[in-house]
Amino acid sequence: MSSRSKDKVTAAIRKFFKSPDKKEKNQQKENGASGGGGAADGQGVVVSGSGTGSAAEGQHPMLLHPHPVTLAVAGAIVPSGSSSSSNNSSSKGSTDSPLRRLRCAVAPSNNSLVNVPVPKPLDTTIRSRRLMKELKEIERIQHSRSDPYFTVELVNDNLYEWHARLYRVDPDSPLAEDLAELNIPFILLHLVFPDNFPFAPPFMRVVEPRIEKGFVMEGGAICMELLTPRGWASAYTVEAVLMQFAASLVKGQGRVSRKPKSSKEFSRRTAEEAFRSLVKTHEKYGWVTPAMNDG
């Protein structure tokens, strides 16, 4: 930087902090010396001069930037455009003090933003750990017995969706006779575990065969209080749910349907609708759930 440029910077800074009286006396002299352009110090901080809007060749690149540049003085932020308006209005420049201009140009603080609480996402690791633990235990039981009561497998390798095959019900029940007569080896069940399992029950329905009575409703929905939020407890296991279901089938005198398949849809959607409806009914009139040893 040339000595003349340094003199311009020094004069501009002194001019900014001079009192209004001294500034008024030296105003015309400073305007003549500074010309129409701005000056920049070695660190790229811009101090505007009289401001004619033109930029001379060879000026600092920041002087050509179209956006306003700020100058930090004594902890305040001062827009560069507001520090030089003496040519436009000499009377206003003579009455305004630097302190007043600093107060007007202080940027608002960002600390006044209201802290909005962000809801925590559901912790799916609890569900995963619980289901992995139960799956390993069931697989251990399956391998330790030649004729297990039930088996489970993942649907499309999805840990949160299972197929369960129930091989045994009370051998003296009419349902057991139907299964043997029709050569049906098991009852296939579909279980879906919600995000907040084990604090909420799984949704379970019968896939095949179609069963009449036995607390089995449309679409294979199961009318059992244990499968509702009101009757569920986080200590219940999948094994306990399946055993309770086997008892409910016998207690409700369930039979394999021998009627031709109706045109009515037999799907998960139908089962969910039927389950919501029967839950409302039973919450109004009460529940009747058989004991596990009844099956």
C-alpha positions as a LaTeX table, in Angstrom:
\begin{tabular}{lrrr}
\hline
Residue & $x$ (\AA) & $y$ (\AA) & $z$ (\AA) \\
\hline
Met1 & 0.00 & 0.00 & 0.00 \\
Ser2 & 1.30 & 3.46 & $-0.91$ \\
Ser3 & 1.86 & 6.12 & 1.70 \\
Arg4 & $-0.94$ & 8.17 & 0.19 \\
Ser5 & $-3.43$ & 5.33 & 0.65 \\
Lys6 & $-2.33$ & 4.86 & 4.25 \\
Asp7 & $-2.86$ & 8.56 & 4.84 \\
Lys8 & $-6.36$ & 8.29 & 3.42 \\
Val9 & $-7.20$ & 5.38 & 5.75 \\
Thr10 & $-5.82$ & 7.19 & 8.78 \\
Ala11 & $-7.70$ & 10.36 & 7.90 \\
Ala12 & $-10.95$ & 8.48 & 7.38 \\
Ile13 & $-10.71$ & 6.68 & 10.74 \\
Arg14 & $-9.86$ & 9.87 & 12.56 \\
Lys15 & $-12.73$ & 11.59 & 10.83 \\
Phe16 & $-15.11$ & 8.88 & 12.05 \\
Phe17 & $-14.17$ & 9.35 & 15.72 \\
Lys18 & $-13.83$ & 13.17 & 15.71 \\
Ser19 & $-16.39$ & 15.28 & 17.53 \\
Pro20 & $-19.12$ & 16.97 & 15.43 \\
Asp21 & $-17.50$ & 20.41 & 15.88 \\
Lys22 & $-14.08$ & 19.38 & 14.60 \\
Lys23 & $-15.67$ & 17.26 & 11.93 \\
Glu24 & $-17.61$ & 20.27 & 10.63 \\
Lys25 & $-14.46$ & 22.38 & 10.41 \\
Asn26 & $-12.44$ & 19.76 & 8.54 \\
Gln27 & $-15.27$ & 18.36 & 6.44 \\
Gln28 & $-14.56$ & 20.22 & 3.22 \\
Lys29 & $-10.84$ & 19.59 & 3.50 \\
Glu30 & $-11.37$ & 15.85 & 4.00 \\
Asn31 & $-13.86$ & 15.70 & 1.12 \\
Gly32 & $-11.33$ & 17.28 & $-1.18$ \\
Ala33 & $-8.58$ & 14.93 & $-0.12$ \\
Ser34 & $-10.58$ & 11.74 & $-0.24$ \\
Gly35 & $-12.05$ & 12.35 & $-3.70$ \\
Gly36 & $-14.90$ & 10.04 & $-4.68$ \\
Gly37 & $-13.69$ & 6.61 & $-3.73$ \\
Gly38 & $-13.14$ & 4.47 & $-0.63$ \\
Ala39 & $-10.02$ & 3.09 & 0.96 \\
Ala40 & $-9.12$ & $-0.28$ & 2.38 \\
Asp41 & $-6.59$ & $-1.22$ & 4.97 \\
Gly42 & $-4.26$ & $-4.19$ & 4.77 \\
Gln43 & $-6.83$ & $-6.55$ & 6.29 \\
Gly44 & $-9.58$ & $-5.85$ & 3.80 \\
Val45 & $-11.78$ & $-3.73$ & 6.16 \\
Val46 & $-13.57$ & $-1.14$ & 4.07 \\
Val47 & $-14.08$ & 2.49 & 5.15 \\
Ser48 & $-16.24$ & 4.40 & 2.70 \\
Gly49 & $-15.35$ & 7.91 & 1.60 \\
Ser50 & $-17.75$ & 10.49 & 0.26 \\
Gly51 & $-19.29$ & 7.78 & $-1.94$ \\
Thr52 & $-19.88$ & 8.79 & $-5.56$ \\
Gly53 & $-20.73$ & 5.22 & $-6.59$ \\
Ser54 & $-17.75$ & 4.79 & $-8.93$ \\
Ala55 & $-14.77$ & 2.50 & $-8.43$ \\
Ala56 & $-11.35$ & 3.40 & $-9.78$ \\
Glu57 & $-9.16$ & 0.86 & $-11.50$ \\
Gly58 & $-6.73$ & $-0.87$ & $-9.16$ \\
Gln59 & $-8.88$ & $-0.59$ & $-6.01$ \\
His60 & $-9.12$ & $-3.43$ & $-3.51$ \\
Pro61 & $-11.47$ & $-6.23$ & $-4.75$ \\
Met62 & $-13.77$ & $-5.80$ & $-1.74$ \\
Leu63 & $-14.53$ & $-2.23$ & $-2.87$ \\
Leu64 & $-16.11$ & $-3.63$ & $-6.03$ \\
His65 & $-18.38$ & $-6.08$ & $-4.18$ \\
Pro66 & $-22.07$ & $-5.22$ & $-4.76$ \\
His67 & $-23.13$ & $-6.13$ & $-1.21$ \\
Pro68 & $-22.61$ & $-3.79$ & 1.78 \\
Val69 & $-19.52$ & $-4.51$ & 3.85 \\
Thr70 & $-19.53$ & $-3.97$ & 7.61 \\
Leu71 & $-16.92$ & $-2.47$ & 9.90 \\
Ala72 & $-16.58$ & $-3.79$ & 13.47 \\
Val73 & $-15.82$ & $-0.95$ & 15.88 \\
Ala74 & $-15.75$ & $-1.33$ & 19.66 \\
Gly75 & $-17.95$ & $-4.45$ & 19.58 \\
Ala76 & $-20.57$ & $-2.90$ & 17.27 \\
Ile77 & $-21.34$ & $-3.71$ & 13.63 \\
Val78 & $-21.51$ & $-0.68$ & 11.37 \\
Pro79 & $-22.64$ & $-0.95$ & 7.74 \\
Ser80 & $-20.10$ & 0.67 & 5.44 \\
Gly81 & $-22.79$ & 2.46 & 3.46 \\
Ser82 & $-24.06$ & 4.29 & 6.56 \\
Ser83 & $-20.64$ & 5.70 & 7.51 \\
Ser84 & $-20.38$ & 8.04 & 4.52 \\
Ser85 & $-23.35$ & 10.18 & 3.60 \\
Ser86 & $-21.81$ & 13.64 & 4.06 \\
Asn87 & $-21.91$ & 14.57 & 0.35 \\
Asn88 & $-25.63$ & 13.82 & 0.13 \\
Ser89 & $-26.55$ & 15.88 & 3.23 \\
Ser90 & $-23.87$ & 18.03 & 4.86 \\
Ser91 & $-26.23$ & 19.37 & 7.52 \\
Lys92 & $-27.20$ & 15.85 & 8.68 \\
Gly93 & $-23.54$ & 14.85 & 8.82 \\
Ser94 & $-22.73$ & 17.83 & 11.00 \\
Thr95 & $-25.43$ & 17.13 & 13.60 \\
Asp96 & $-25.07$ & 13.31 & 13.87 \\
Ser97 & $-22.48$ & 12.08 & 16.32 \\
Pro98 & $-20.44$ & 8.89 & 15.79 \\
Leu99 & $-21.91$ & 7.40 & 18.98 \\
Arg100 & $-25.44$ & 7.93 & 17.71 \\
Arg101 & $-24.63$ & 6.32 & 14.39 \\
Leu102 & $-23.08$ & 3.36 & 16.20 \\
Arg103 & $-26.19$ & 2.89 & 18.34 \\
Cys104 & $-28.44$ & 2.93 & 15.29 \\
Ala105 & $-26.29$ & 0.45 & 13.38 \\
Val106 & $-25.85$ & $-2.25$ & 16.03 \\
Ala107 & $-27.11$ & $-5.53$ & 14.65 \\
Pro108 & $-29.81$ & $-7.39$ & 16.65 \\
Ser109 & $-28.69$ & $-10.32$ & 18.75 \\
Asn110 & $-29.54$ & $-13.87$ & 17.74 \\
Asn111 & $-29.72$ & $-14.99$ & 21.37 \\
Ser112 & $-33.36$ & $-13.92$ & 21.61 \\
Leu113 & $-34.56$ & $-16.92$ & 19.62 \\
Val114 & $-37.03$ & $-19.07$ & 21.53 \\
Asn115 & $-35.79$ & $-22.58$ & 22.23 \\
Val116 & $-38.46$ & $-24.95$ & 20.88 \\
Pro117 & $-38.26$ & $-28.46$ & 22.38 \\
Val118 & $-37.67$ & $-31.13$ & 19.75 \\
Pro119 & $-39.51$ & $-34.43$ & 20.38 \\
Lys120 & $-37.22$ & $-37.41$ & 20.79 \\
Pro121 & $-37.55$ & $-40.13$ & 18.14 \\
Leu122 & $-38.84$ & $-43.50$ & 19.21 \\
Asp123 & $-36.08$ & $-45.78$ & 20.42 \\
Thr124 & $-36.35$ & $-48.84$ & 18.21 \\
Thr125 & $-33.33$ & $-50.50$ & 19.82 \\
Ile126 & $-35.51$ & $-51.68$ & 22.73 \\
Arg127 & $-37.86$ & $-53.40$ & 20.30 \\
Ser128 & $-34.96$ & $-54.93$ & 18.39 \\
Arg129 & $-33.18$ & $-56.25$ & 21.47 \\
Arg130 & $-36.36$ & $-57.73$ & 22.87 \\
Leu131 & $-37.34$ & $-59.48$ & 19.64 \\
Met132 & $-33.84$ & $-60.80$ & 19.05 \\
Lys133 & $-33.81$ & $-62.23$ & 22.55 \\
Glu134 & $-37.20$ & $-63.90$ & 22.10 \\
Leu135 & $-36.31$ & $-65.21$ & 18.64 \\
Lys136 & $-33.14$ & $-66.86$ & 19.93 \\
Glu137 & $-35.02$ & $-68.43$ & 22.83 \\
Ile138 & $-37.75$ & $-69.81$ & 20.57 \\
Glu139 & $-35.16$ & $-71.20$ & 18.14 \\
Arg140 & $-33.37$ & $-72.85$ & 21.04 \\
Ile141 & $-36.62$ & $-74.53$ & 22.12 \\
Gln142 & $-37.38$ & $-75.58$ & 18.55 \\
His143 & $-34.03$ & $-77.34$ & 18.20 \\
Ser144 & $-34.29$ & $-79.01$ & 21.58 \\
Arg145 & $-37.64$ & $-80.72$ & 20.80 \\
Ser146 & $-38.53$ & $-83.08$ & 18.03 \\
Asp147 & $-42.19$ & $-82.02$ & 18.07 \\
Pro148 & $-42.41$ & $-78.38$ & 19.20 \\
Tyr149 & $-45.74$ & $-76.75$ & 20.03 \\
Phe150 & $-45.02$ & $-73.94$ & 17.60 \\
Thr151 & $-42.32$ & $-72.48$ & 15.37 \\
Val152 & $-41.65$ & $-68.96$ & 14.12 \\
Glu153 & $-39.87$ & $-67.44$ & 11.15 \\
Leu154 & $-39.28$ & $-63.92$ & 9.86 \\
Val155 & $-41.34$ & $-62.62$ & 6.96 \\
Asn156 & $-38.92$ & $-61.50$ & 4.23 \\
Asp157 & $-36.13$ & $-61.31$ & 6.86 \\
Asn158 & $-38.04$ & $-58.57$ & 8.67 \\
Leu159 & $-37.41$ & $-58.76$ & 12.42 \\
Tyr160 & $-40.65$ & $-56.90$ & 13.12 \\
Glu161 & $-42.95$ & $-59.23$ & 11.17 \\
Trp162 & $-43.25$ & $-62.94$ & 11.97 \\
His163 & $-45.09$ & $-66.02$ & 10.81 \\
Ala164 & $-45.92$ & $-68.46$ & 13.59 \\
Arg165 & $-47.06$ & $-72.04$ & 13.04 \\
Leu166 & $-49.14$ & $-73.52$ & 15.84 \\
Tyr167 & $-48.91$ & $-77.32$ & 15.67 \\
Arg168 & $-50.86$ & $-78.30$ & 18.75 \\
Val169 & $-54.18$ & $-77.59$ & 20.34 \\
Asp170 & $-56.07$ & $-79.66$ & 22.91 \\
Pro171 & $-56.14$ & $-83.15$ & 21.31 \\
Asp172 & $-59.62$ & $-83.81$ & 22.74 \\
Ser173 & $-61.12$ & $-80.71$ & 21.15 \\
Pro174 & $-63.28$ & $-80.67$ & 18.01 \\
Leu175 & $-60.73$ & $-78.31$ & 16.43 \\
Ala176 & $-57.98$ & $-80.92$ & 16.77 \\
Glu177 & $-60.25$ & $-83.46$ & 15.11 \\
Asp178 & $-60.94$ & $-81.09$ & 12.22 \\
Leu179 & $-57.24$ & $-80.46$ & 11.70 \\
Ala180 & $-56.50$ & $-84.18$ & 11.65 \\
Glu181 & $-59.43$ & $-85.02$ & 9.38 \\
Leu182 & $-58.57$ & $-82.33$ & 6.85 \\
Asn183 & $-54.86$ & $-83.13$ & 7.09 \\
Ile184 & $-53.97$ & $-79.58$ & 8.14 \\
Pro185 & $-50.58$ & $-79.74$ & 9.91 \\
Phe186 & $-50.68$ & $-76.34$ & 11.61 \\
Ile187 & $-52.48$ & $-73.04$ & 12.08 \\
Leu188 & $-50.57$ & $-70.19$ & 10.42 \\
Leu189 & $-50.50$ & $-66.86$ & 12.27 \\
His190 & $-49.17$ & $-63.48$ & 11.23 \\
Leu191 & $-47.65$ & $-61.15$ & 13.86 \\
Val192 & $-46.63$ & $-57.52$ & 13.38 \\
Phe193 & $-44.71$ & $-55.74$ & 16.14 \\
Pro194 & $-45.25$ & $-51.96$ & 16.46 \\
Asp195 & $-42.51$ & $-49.38$ & 17.01 \\
Asn196 & $-43.20$ & $-49.15$ & 20.75 \\
Phe197 & $-43.12$ & $-52.92$ & 21.39 \\
Pro198 & $-42.88$ & $-54.39$ & 24.06 \\
Phe199 & $-44.84$ & $-51.53$ & 25.63 \\
Ala200 & $-47.65$ & $-52.12$ & 23.12 \\
Pro201 & $-49.01$ & $-55.48$ & 21.94 \\
Pro202 & $-48.36$ & $-57.03$ & 18.54 \\
Phe203 & $-51.11$ & $-57.33$ & 15.99 \\
Met204 & $-51.88$ & $-60.98$ & 15.35 \\
Arg205 & $-54.32$ & $-62.66$ & 12.97 \\
Val206 & $-55.05$ & $-66.11$ & 11.59 \\
Val207 & $-53.90$ & $-66.57$ & 8.00 \\
Glu208 & $-54.99$ & $-70.18$ & 7.43 \\
Pro209 & $-57.07$ & $-72.25$ & 7.73 \\
Arg210 & $-60.24$ & $-70.23$ & 8.07 \\
Ile211 & $-61.61$ & $-70.83$ & 11.52 \\
Glu212 & $-65.18$ & $-70.36$ & 12.74 \\
Lys213 & $-65.87$ & $-69.28$ & 16.30 \\
Gly214 & $-62.96$ & $-69.69$ & 18.71 \\
Phe215 & $-62.82$ & $-65.89$ & 19.10 \\
Val216 & $-61.61$ & $-65.60$ & 15.49 \\
Met217 & $-63.29$ & $-62.78$ & 13.62 \\
Glu218 & $-63.43$ & $-61.45$ & 10.05 \\
Gly219 & $-60.14$ & $-61.43$ & 8.19 \\
Gly220 & $-58.64$ & $-63.70$ & 10.88 \\
Ala221 & $-58.73$ & $-61.04$ & 13.62 \\
Ile222 & $-58.48$ & $-62.44$ & 17.14 \\
Cys223 & $-60.77$ & $-61.25$ & 19.91 \\
Met224 & $-58.47$ & $-61.47$ & 22.90 \\
Glu225 & $-57.96$ & $-58.82$ & 25.59 \\
Leu226 & $-54.29$ & $-59.68$ & 25.89 \\
Leu227 & $-53.75$ & $-58.28$ & 22.39 \\
Thr228 & $-55.17$ & $-54.85$ & 23.30 \\
Pro229 & $-53.34$ & $-51.93$ & 24.96 \\
Arg230 & $-55.67$ & $-52.29$ & 27.93 \\
Gly231 & $-54.85$ & $-55.96$ & 28.55 \\
Trp232 & $-51.22$ & $-56.00$ & 27.42 \\
Ala233 & $-48.17$ & $-56.03$ & 29.70 \\
Ser234 & $-44.58$ & $-55.62$ & 28.56 \\
Ala235 & $-43.63$ & $-58.82$ & 30.41 \\
Tyr236 & $-45.72$ & $-60.95$ & 28.02 \\
Thr237 & $-43.69$ & $-62.99$ & 25.55 \\
Val238 & $-44.57$ & $-64.29$ & 22.09 \\
Glu239 & $-44.74$ & $-67.79$ & 23.55 \\
Ala240 & $-47.28$ & $-66.66$ & 26.15 \\
Val241 & $-49.39$ & $-65.00$ & 23.45 \\
Leu242 & $-49.44$ & $-68.14$ & 21.30 \\
Met243 & $-50.34$ & $-70.38$ & 24.25 \\
Gln244 & $-53.14$ & $-68.04$ & 25.25 \\
Phe245 & $-54.44$ & $-68.07$ & 21.70 \\
Ala246 & $-54.47$ & $-71.88$ & 21.63 \\
Ala247 & $-56.53$ & $-71.85$ & 24.84 \\
Ser248 & $-58.94$ & $-69.28$ & 23.36 \\
Leu249 & $-59.54$ & $-71.45$ & 20.28 \\
Val250 & $-60.63$ & $-74.39$ & 22.41 \\
Lys251 & $-62.59$ & $-72.33$ & 24.91 \\
Gly252 & $-64.50$ & $-70.61$ & 22.10 \\
Gln253 & $-65.28$ & $-73.96$ & 20.41 \\
Gly254 & $-63.40$ & $-73.08$ & 17.29 \\
Arg255 & $-63.83$ & $-75.23$ & 14.20 \\
Val256 & $-62.23$ & $-75.29$ & 10.78 \\
Ser257 & $-64.61$ & $-73.74$ & 8.28 \\
Arg258 & $-65.90$ & $-76.25$ & 5.74 \\
Lys259 & $-67.92$ & $-73.72$ & 3.80 \\
Pro260 & $-66.74$ & $-72.67$ & 0.34 \\
Lys261 & $-64.54$ & $-69.63$ & 0.46 \\
Ser262 & $-66.71$ & $-66.55$ & 0.35 \\
Ser263 & $-66.04$ & $-63.62$ & $-1.91$ \\
Lys264 & $-65.42$ & $-61.43$ & 1.13 \\
Glu265 & $-61.82$ & $-60.29$ & 1.39 \\
Phe266 & $-59.70$ & $-62.20$ & 3.90 \\
Ser267 & $-56.76$ & $-59.88$ & 4.45 \\
Arg268 & $-54.81$ & $-57.94$ & 7.02 \\
Arg269 & $-56.78$ & $-54.79$ & 6.29 \\
Thr270 & $-60.07$ & $-56.58$ & 6.94 \\
Ala271 & $-58.67$ & $-58.07$ & 10.12 \\
Glu272 & $-57.48$ & $-54.69$ & 11.41 \\
Glu273 & $-60.88$ & $-53.11$ & 10.79 \\
Ala274 & $-62.65$ & $-55.98$ & 12.52 \\
Phe275 & $-60.26$ & $-55.83$ & 15.47 \\
Arg276 & $-60.80$ & $-52.10$ & 16.01 \\
Ser277 & $-64.55$ & $-52.61$ & 15.94 \\
Leu278 & $-64.60$ & $-55.50$ & 18.41 \\
Val279 & $-62.24$ & $-53.69$ & 20.79 \\
Lys280 & $-64.71$ & $-50.79$ & 21.00 \\
Thr281 & $-67.54$ & $-53.23$ & 21.68 \\
His282 & $-65.70$ & $-55.13$ & 24.40 \\
Glu283 & $-64.46$ & $-51.96$ & 26.08 \\
Lys284 & $-68.11$ & $-51.02$ & 26.47 \\
Tyr285 & $-69.46$ & $-54.38$ & 27.63 \\
Gly286 & $-66.37$ & $-56.05$ & 29.09 \\
Trp287 & $-64.07$ & $-58.94$ & 28.18 \\
Val288 & $-64.15$ & $-62.70$ & 28.72 \\
Thr289 & $-60.75$ & $-64.37$ & 28.34 \\
Pro290 & $-60.21$ & $-68.09$ & 29.14 \\
Ala291 & $-57.44$ & $-69.22$ & 31.44 \\
Met292 & $-54.41$ & $-70.81$ & 29.82 \\
Asn293 & $-54.99$ & $-74.18$ & 31.52 \\
Asp294 & $-58.46$ & $-74.41$ & 29.91 \\
Gly295 & $-56.84$ & $-75.29$ & 26.60 \\
\hline
\end{tabular}
